[in-house]
Amino acid sequence: MSSRKHLQEIPASARNSASWTWDSKKSSDLLCGMGVTPMEKDALDTENTPLDQIIKITPPQKRQKPKEKDDTFVIARRPRAAKSSAPGISWDSLPDELVLGILSYLPLAELLKASGVCKRWRRLSCDESLWHSLDLTGKHLVDGVIGYLLSLGVVVLRCPRSCIGEPMFKQIRPLRLQHADFSHCTISIDALRSMISRCHRLQNLSVEGLELTDDIISAIAQNSDLVRLNLGGCFGFSSESLSHMLNSCSRLDELNLSWCDFTTSHVKSAVVNFPRGLTQLNLSGYRQNLDLADLEALVQRCPELTNLDLSDSVLLTPECFPVLHQLLHLQHLGLSRCYQICPASLLDLGKHIPLKTLSVYGIGTDSSLELLKESLSHIKINFSFFSTIARPTTGHKRNRDIWGIKCKLSLNRTDC
């Protein structure tokens, strides 16, 4: 009855009223009257909060101490899940072939930097496929550098006017070098012999202006596949070694022996031992050593000549023209500064030989030269100052080709 009495005391108008408020003291009496014992509230009001579990899973740096004067619940933030790394491809997962393909696009300076990244990149950056052609024109190479670079498998090397130290090879195996230009380099005889002696596959070689020995000439002779050889201005070797080299290099097509320190025996040994398939020959500069007999031996030995330079051969006279008529394939002829040949005698030469170019610098006056050009209008007279026979690079200075092969790796001035 007591509980019913209490229920009847609640006004009917307030049962559905939104402004009705709950009295905690009356609610306790009401619940007691209904036979229900209310639960006592915890001091920190944390009866439903698993504090032990929260403390265990919460990092120490993110734990929050409950406020002493605050009766609200202690809310602990859950640790953020580690972000999964974005899917991708690592450099380490790339095969060697693909990395080599990427490294092949780097210039020389960047390739050298890439070799210092790690052991794998160093190994790949030294792969011989990346070092096919190298241009070191005019550079100063200290001891050991040229030997290390050639050991990487360089096939094409262009380094004219460079200062080259001792190669200091660490291995005895032959080099892969096939095309080399050492023209006018500053290099010791021992260093040059050490490099040439390790070359057995040379096809093109230029050592213009260098001092050579019989050992170096013998080392050149072991390259039976030699096609172009430039010995212009060289000195220091005997006529016997020259004869041996010419007989060994039977596949020579272009040969430059201009202005060498030759005696009469050198010239006579050369003209009787030239390879028979020779088509281009520069034999200029022998003012007192090349005569008509030597020219006859030369034409008999090399009837397939298409380009012949005999400039500065003072002993040659118009009597040599019938000998030159035997060269049925001759297209380019150089007779500059052959002072015993007059311009009038050249008219008969131009009519019997199907020449394309004729160099006659220093012969006759300007008026006689103009008359010669009018009479031989089908021939380009004095078209070029210098002969290009067996020379590796011709044309403008920016041309980095070597016998028509472009060098990929090169050092610019800013990279030095």
Beta strands, then each sheet from edge to edge (+ up, - down):
strand 1: 133-135
strand 2: 140-141
strand 3: 156-158
strand 4: 163-164
strand 5: 179-181
strand 6: 204-206
strand 7: 228-230
strand 8: 254-256
strand 9: 280-282
strand 10: 307-309
strand 11: 332-334
strand 12: 357-359
strand 13: 380-381
strand 14: 401-402
strand 15: 405-406
strand 16: 409-410
sheet 1: 13+ 12+ 11+ 10+ 9+ 8+ 7+ 6+ 5+ 3+ 1+ 16+
sheet 2: 2+ 4+
sheet 3: 14+ 15-
end
